[in-house]
Amino acid sequence: MDRLKTLMDWFDVRLGVREILRSNLQGYLLPRHVNIWYSLGAVLLALFTLQFLSGILLLVYYLPAADKAFVSVERIMNAVPYGWLIRTLHMVGSNIIVAVLLLHLLSVLFMGAYKKPRELTWLSGFGLFNLSLILCLTGYLLPWSQLSFWATTVATDAAGAVPWIGEGLVTFLRGSPSVGAGTLGRFFALHVVAFPLLFLGLVGFHLFCVRRAGISVPPFGPSARPAGVGTTFQHEVHRDGIPFFPNYTVKELAVVMFVLAGLVAITVFAPALFLPPDALEPADPFTTPDHIKPEWYFLWAYQTLKIFPSKLMGLAAQGGAMTLLALLPFLDRGEERRPFHRPLFLTLYGLGILLLLGLSIWGHRS
């Protein structure tokens, strides 16, 4: 302990480490009535860290070649010590991340936390949500199973509906006219190098925006009021709030442990939820399975393409919806954040969730 204190003193004299820790831990005050939804950011950081670490371990044994990828995954699952655990944690973790991201996005919408002055926080978070979906899509192909091969074929084929450049866009995404070894190499490079680097940069910017603007007060209870915003920058200070550490950190840690316990439970007792039979067969370009569907988080998009007369209209509807969400802080410029004082938004919010659930269930059962 004495050596640790001496080392801390050495850094403190040169960098003021103790002051940095004090101002960002005990000195950083959060709203007194923060609820469980505010913990989802910490949950996501824990899950992202787990994905990063498990992904590095998988890279030790995974071989990104069309004739070796599936065999290498089988070896990880059956021969490498604890390989089954690492691979299944990585697979289940990606699904849990999307679920938590969706809950985080919905909670921010419900509480109006996307409004001025947090437009950049919303845009960076929305970008992280979409980038996470892309990471899932690129990683989905890597096991080179029947399911991943044909699901990727269907997903990339949708780009062919774009006028004039559709055929070239499909070839660009696949690295060849059809899904093959070039696609696997391209998706591998994107999944393990390009997108993670972009992801880390976006996470850093998002956390900077959150810390710089300050945590918004929950828009609930008798003391909740519309948030007045001036024309100059002002960090949202909560003088009667609770310290980030240890008061709030303990609550966050409890939620993180609860989610991680659920992740481990699914990994050990119910991995088949995310590992259907077609995912256990090697890819065969000459045999098309009877029923190939995307992962649950893409079912709404899959069904949207099916219900419109053309794929182009389906893509346009999806693009329009995502653009509307991205630009929401610039369209909804009112200061009112209390959900039940925003009846029009609350109605559209509920209808949007029902539509998303309905399309997903329809896509699953069709």
C-alpha positions as CSV (number, residue, x, y, z in Angstrom):
1,M,0.0,0.0,0.0
2,D,2.9,2.4,0.8
3,R,4.4,1.8,-2.6
4,L,1.0,2.4,-4.3
5,K,0.6,5.7,-2.3
6,T,4.2,6.7,-3.3
7,L,3.4,6.0,-7.0
8,M,0.1,7.9,-6.7
9,D,1.9,10.9,-5.1
10,W,4.5,10.9,-7.9
11,F,1.8,11.1,-10.6
12,D,-0.3,13.6,-8.5
13,V,2.6,16.1,-8.2
14,R,3.0,16.0,-12.0
15,L,-0.6,15.6,-13.3
16,G,-2.9,16.4,-10.4
17,V,-4.5,13.0,-10.6
18,R,-6.3,13.2,-7.2
19,E,-8.1,16.4,-8.3
20,I,-9.1,14.8,-11.6
21,L,-10.5,11.8,-9.8
22,R,-12.2,13.9,-7.2
23,S,-13.9,16.2,-9.7
24,N,-15.1,13.3,-11.9
25,L,-16.1,10.9,-9.1
26,Q,-17.2,12.4,-5.8
27,G,-17.4,15.9,-7.2
28,Y,-19.5,15.0,-10.2
29,L,-23.2,15.3,-9.1
30,L,-26.1,13.6,-10.9
31,P,-29.8,14.3,-10.6
32,R,-31.1,13.0,-7.3
33,H,-34.0,11.1,-8.9
34,V,-32.2,9.3,-11.7
35,N,-33.9,6.0,-12.5
36,I,-32.8,2.6,-13.8
37,W,-32.9,3.7,-17.5
38,Y,-29.9,6.0,-16.8
39,S,-27.8,2.9,-16.1
40,L,-28.1,1.5,-19.7
41,G,-25.1,3.4,-20.9
42,A,-22.9,1.7,-18.3
43,V,-24.4,-1.7,-19.2
44,L,-23.5,-1.0,-22.8
45,L,-19.9,-0.1,-21.9
46,A,-19.6,-3.4,-20.0
47,L,-21.1,-5.4,-22.9
48,F,-18.9,-3.6,-25.5
49,T,-15.8,-4.4,-23.4
50,L,-16.8,-8.1,-23.2
51,Q,-17.4,-8.2,-27.0
52,F,-13.9,-6.7,-27.6
53,L,-12.1,-9.1,-25.3
54,S,-14.0,-12.2,-26.5
55,G,-13.5,-11.1,-30.1
56,I,-9.7,-10.9,-29.6
57,L,-9.7,-14.4,-28.1
58,L,-11.6,-15.8,-31.0
59,L,-9.2,-14.3,-33.5
60,V,-6.4,-16.5,-32.0
61,Y,-8.1,-19.6,-33.6
62,Y,-10.5,-18.3,-36.3
63,L,-9.4,-18.7,-39.9
64,P,-11.0,-16.2,-42.4
65,A,-11.0,-18.5,-45.4
66,A,-14.0,-19.9,-47.2
67,D,-12.7,-23.5,-46.9
68,K,-11.5,-23.1,-43.3
69,A,-13.8,-20.7,-41.5
70,F,-16.5,-23.2,-40.5
71,V,-14.0,-25.9,-39.5
72,S,-12.1,-23.3,-37.3
73,V,-15.4,-22.4,-35.6
74,E,-16.1,-26.0,-35.0
75,R,-12.6,-26.4,-33.5
76,I,-13.2,-23.4,-31.2
77,M,-16.5,-24.9,-30.0
78,N,-15.3,-28.5,-29.6
79,A,-11.6,-28.7,-29.1
80,V,-10.3,-25.4,-27.7
81,P,-10.5,-25.2,-23.9
82,Y,-13.5,-23.0,-23.0
83,G,-13.7,-22.0,-26.7
84,W,-17.5,-22.8,-26.6
85,L,-17.9,-20.4,-23.8
86,I,-16.0,-17.5,-25.5
87,R,-17.7,-18.0,-28.8
88,T,-21.2,-18.3,-27.3
89,L,-20.7,-15.3,-25.1
90,H,-19.6,-13.3,-28.2
91,M,-22.7,-14.5,-30.1
92,V,-25.2,-14.0,-27.4
93,G,-23.6,-10.8,-26.3
94,S,-24.2,-9.2,-29.7
95,N,-27.9,-9.9,-29.4
96,I,-28.0,-8.5,-25.9
97,I,-26.2,-5.4,-27.0
98,V,-28.8,-4.7,-29.7
99,A,-31.6,-5.2,-27.2
100,V,-30.0,-2.9,-24.6
101,L,-29.3,-0.3,-27.3
102,L,-32.9,-0.4,-28.4
103,L,-34.1,0.1,-24.8
104,H,-31.6,3.0,-24.4
105,L,-32.8,4.6,-27.5
106,L,-36.5,4.3,-26.5
107,S,-35.8,5.6,-23.0
108,V,-34.0,8.7,-24.4
109,L,-37.0,9.3,-26.8
110,F,-39.5,8.9,-24.0
111,M,-37.8,11.3,-21.7
112,G,-37.1,13.8,-24.4
113,A,-33.3,13.7,-23.6
114,Y,-32.5,14.2,-27.3
115,K,-33.6,17.8,-27.3
116,K,-31.4,20.9,-27.3
117,P,-28.6,21.2,-26.3
118,R,-28.1,17.4,-26.7
119,E,-28.5,17.1,-30.5
120,L,-24.9,15.9,-30.9
121,T,-25.3,13.4,-28.1
122,W,-28.3,12.0,-29.9
123,L,-26.7,11.9,-33.3
124,S,-23.6,10.1,-32.0
125,G,-25.7,7.6,-30.0
126,F,-28.0,7.0,-33.0
127,G,-24.8,6.5,-35.1
128,L,-23.6,3.9,-32.6
129,F,-26.9,2.1,-32.8
130,N,-26.7,1.8,-36.6
131,L,-23.0,0.9,-36.5
132,S,-23.7,-1.9,-34.0
133,L,-26.3,-3.3,-36.4
134,I,-23.7,-3.2,-39.2
135,L,-21.1,-4.9,-37.0
136,C,-23.6,-7.6,-36.3
137,L,-24.3,-8.0,-40.0
138,T,-20.6,-8.3,-40.9
139,G,-19.9,-10.7,-38.0
140,Y,-22.9,-12.8,-38.9
141,L,-21.1,-14.1,-42.1
142,L,-17.9,-15.1,-40.4
143,P,-18.9,-18.6,-39.1
144,W,-19.6,-19.5,-42.8
145,S,-22.6,-21.6,-42.0
146,Q,-25.7,-22.2,-44.2
147,L,-27.6,-19.6,-42.2
148,S,-24.9,-16.9,-42.3
149,F,-24.2,-17.5,-46.0
150,W,-27.7,-17.3,-47.2
151,A,-28.8,-14.6,-44.8
152,T,-25.9,-12.4,-46.1
153,T,-26.9,-13.2,-49.7
154,V,-30.5,-12.0,-49.0
155,A,-29.3,-8.9,-47.1
156,T,-26.8,-7.8,-49.7
157,D,-29.2,-8.6,-52.6
158,A,-31.5,-5.9,-51.2
159,A,-29.0,-3.2,-52.3
160,G,-29.6,-4.2,-55.9
161,A,-32.9,-2.3,-55.8
162,V,-31.1,1.1,-55.7
163,P,-31.7,2.7,-59.2
164,W,-28.7,2.9,-61.6
165,I,-26.0,1.8,-59.1
166,G,-27.8,-1.2,-57.6
167,E,-25.8,-3.9,-59.4
168,G,-22.5,-2.2,-58.7
169,L,-23.4,-1.6,-55.1
170,V,-24.1,-5.3,-54.6
171,T,-20.8,-6.2,-56.2
172,F,-19.0,-3.7,-54.0
173,L,-20.6,-5.0,-50.8
174,R,-19.8,-8.6,-51.7
175,G,-16.4,-8.1,-53.3
176,S,-17.8,-10.2,-56.2
177,P,-21.1,-10.7,-58.0
178,S,-22.1,-13.4,-55.5
179,V,-21.3,-14.1,-51.9
180,G,-18.0,-16.0,-51.7
181,A,-14.4,-15.9,-50.4
182,G,-14.0,-12.3,-51.3
183,T,-17.1,-11.4,-49.3
184,L,-15.8,-13.3,-46.3
185,G,-12.4,-11.5,-46.4
186,R,-14.1,-8.1,-46.9
187,F,-16.5,-8.6,-44.0
188,F,-13.7,-10.0,-41.8
189,A,-11.6,-6.9,-42.3
190,L,-14.6,-4.6,-41.7
191,H,-15.7,-6.5,-38.6
192,V,-12.3,-6.7,-36.8
193,V,-10.5,-3.6,-37.9
194,A,-12.4,-0.8,-39.7
195,F,-15.7,-0.7,-37.9
196,P,-14.3,-1.3,-34.4
197,L,-11.9,1.7,-34.8
198,L,-14.8,3.9,-36.0
199,F,-16.9,2.5,-33.2
200,L,-14.3,3.4,-30.5
201,G,-14.0,6.9,-31.9
202,L,-17.8,7.4,-31.8
203,V,-18.1,6.0,-28.3
204,G,-15.4,8.4,-27.1
205,F,-17.2,11.4,-28.8
206,H,-20.6,10.2,-27.3
207,L,-19.2,10.0,-23.8
208,F,-17.6,13.4,-24.2
209,C,-20.9,14.9,-25.2
210,V,-22.7,13.3,-22.3
211,R,-20.1,14.5,-19.8
212,R,-19.8,18.0,-21.3
213,A,-23.5,18.7,-21.4
214,G,-24.3,17.0,-18.1
215,I,-27.0,14.5,-17.2
216,S,-30.6,15.7,-17.9
217,V,-33.1,15.7,-15.0
218,P,-35.8,13.0,-15.3
219,P,-39.0,14.6,-16.6
220,F,-41.2,13.0,-14.0
221,G,-42.7,14.0,-10.7
222,P,-44.3,17.2,-9.4
223,S,-41.1,19.1,-9.6
224,A,-40.5,18.4,-13.3
225,R,-40.6,21.4,-15.6
226,P,-39.9,22.3,-19.2
227,A,-36.1,22.6,-19.7
228,G,-35.3,26.2,-20.5
229,V,-32.2,26.4,-22.8
230,G,-30.3,29.6,-23.4
231,T,-28.3,30.7,-26.5
232,T,-24.8,30.1,-24.9
233,F,-23.2,26.8,-23.6
234,Q,-24.1,25.9,-20.1
235,H,-23.2,22.6,-18.3
236,E,-26.3,21.3,-16.5
237,V,-25.3,21.4,-12.9
238,H,-27.2,19.6,-10.1
239,R,-26.1,21.2,-6.8
240,D,-28.5,19.1,-4.7
241,G,-27.6,15.9,-6.6
242,I,-25.9,12.7,-5.6
243,P,-22.2,12.0,-6.2
244,F,-21.4,9.8,-9.1
245,F,-19.1,7.7,-6.9
246,P,-20.0,5.8,-4.8
247,N,-23.7,6.6,-4.6
248,Y,-24.7,6.2,-8.2
249,T,-21.9,3.9,-9.2
250,V,-23.2,1.2,-6.8
251,K,-26.6,1.4,-8.4
252,E,-25.1,1.2,-11.9
253,L,-23.0,-1.8,-11.0
254,A,-26.0,-3.7,-9.7
255,V,-27.8,-3.2,-13.1
256,V,-24.6,-4.2,-15.0
257,M,-24.3,-7.4,-12.9
258,F,-27.9,-8.2,-13.4
259,V,-27.6,-8.0,-17.2
260,L,-24.3,-9.9,-17.2
261,A,-26.0,-12.6,-15.1
262,G,-28.7,-12.9,-17.8
263,L,-26.1,-13.0,-20.5
264,V,-24.3,-15.9,-18.8
265,A,-27.5,-17.7,-18.1
266,I,-28.5,-17.7,-21.8
267,T,-25.0,-18.6,-22.8
268,V,-24.9,-21.7,-20.6
269,F,-28.6,-22.9,-20.5
270,A,-30.2,-21.6,-23.7
271,P,-27.7,-20.8,-26.5
272,A,-30.1,-22.3,-29.0
273,L,-32.2,-19.1,-28.8
274,F,-29.6,-17.6,-31.1
275,L,-28.1,-20.7,-32.7
276,P,-30.7,-22.4,-35.0
277,P,-30.0,-25.7,-36.8
278,D,-29.0,-24.0,-40.0
279,A,-26.2,-22.3,-38.1
280,L,-24.6,-25.7,-37.4
281,E,-24.2,-26.7,-41.0
282,P,-21.4,-25.5,-43.3
283,A,-22.2,-23.1,-46.1
284,D,-23.3,-24.7,-49.3
285,P,-23.8,-22.2,-52.2
286,F,-25.6,-24.9,-54.2
287,T,-28.3,-25.7,-51.6
288,T,-30.8,-23.0,-50.6
289,P,-32.5,-23.7,-47.2
290,D,-36.3,-23.7,-47.2
291,H,-36.7,-20.8,-44.7
292,I,-33.9,-18.3,-44.2
293,K,-34.7,-15.3,-42.1
294,P,-32.5,-12.6,-40.6
295,E,-31.8,-12.2,-36.9
296,W,-34.6,-10.8,-34.8
297,Y,-33.4,-7.2,-34.9
298,F,-33.6,-7.2,-38.8
299,L,-37.0,-8.9,-39.0
300,W,-38.8,-5.6,-39.3
301,A,-36.7,-4.5,-42.2
302,Y,-37.1,-8.0,-43.8
303,Q,-40.9,-7.8,-43.6
304,T,-40.9,-4.2,-44.8
305,L,-39.2,-5.3,-48.1
306,K,-41.8,-8.0,-48.5
307,I,-45.0,-5.9,-48.0
308,F,-44.1,-3.2,-50.5
309,P,-44.6,-3.8,-54.2
310,S,-40.9,-3.2,-54.9
311,K,-37.7,-3.5,-52.9
312,L,-36.9,0.1,-53.8
313,M,-40.1,1.3,-52.0
314,G,-39.3,-0.8,-49.0
315,L,-35.7,0.6,-48.8
316,A,-37.1,4.1,-49.3
317,A,-39.5,3.6,-46.4
318,Q,-36.8,2.3,-44.1
319,G,-34.4,5.1,-45.1
320,G,-37.1,7.7,-44.5
321,A,-37.9,6.3,-41.0
322,M,-34.2,6.2,-40.0
323,T,-33.6,9.8,-41.3
324,L,-36.7,11.0,-39.4
325,L,-35.3,9.5,-36.2
326,A,-31.8,11.0,-36.8
327,L,-33.2,14.5,-37.4
328,L,-35.7,14.4,-34.6
329,P,-33.9,16.9,-32.3
330,F,-34.0,19.4,-35.1
331,L,-37.7,18.8,-35.9
332,D,-39.0,18.6,-32.3
333,R,-37.6,21.9,-30.9
334,G,-40.0,22.5,-28.1
335,E,-38.6,22.7,-24.5
336,E,-41.3,20.4,-23.0
337,R,-39.8,17.1,-22.0
338,R,-42.5,15.6,-19.7
339,P,-44.0,12.7,-21.7
340,F,-47.6,13.2,-20.6
341,H,-47.5,16.8,-21.6
342,R,-46.6,15.8,-25.2
343,P,-49.7,13.8,-26.3
344,L,-49.0,13.9,-30.0
345,F,-45.4,12.6,-29.5
346,L,-46.6,10.0,-27.0
347,T,-49.2,8.7,-29.4
348,L,-46.7,8.5,-32.3
349,Y,-44.1,6.9,-29.9
350,G,-46.6,4.1,-28.9
351,L,-47.7,3.5,-32.5
352,G,-44.1,3.3,-33.6
353,I,-43.3,0.6,-31.0
354,L,-46.4,-1.3,-32.0
355,L,-45.5,-1.1,-35.7
356,L,-41.9,-2.3,-35.0
357,L,-43.2,-5.2,-32.9
358,G,-45.9,-6.1,-35.4
359,L,-43.6,-6.1,-38.4
360,S,-41.0,-8.2,-36.5
361,I,-43.7,-10.8,-35.4
362,W,-45.1,-10.9,-38.9
363,G,-41.6,-11.4,-40.4
364,H,-40.9,-14.2,-37.9
365,R,-44.2,-16.0,-38.6
366,S,-44.3,-15.5,-42.4
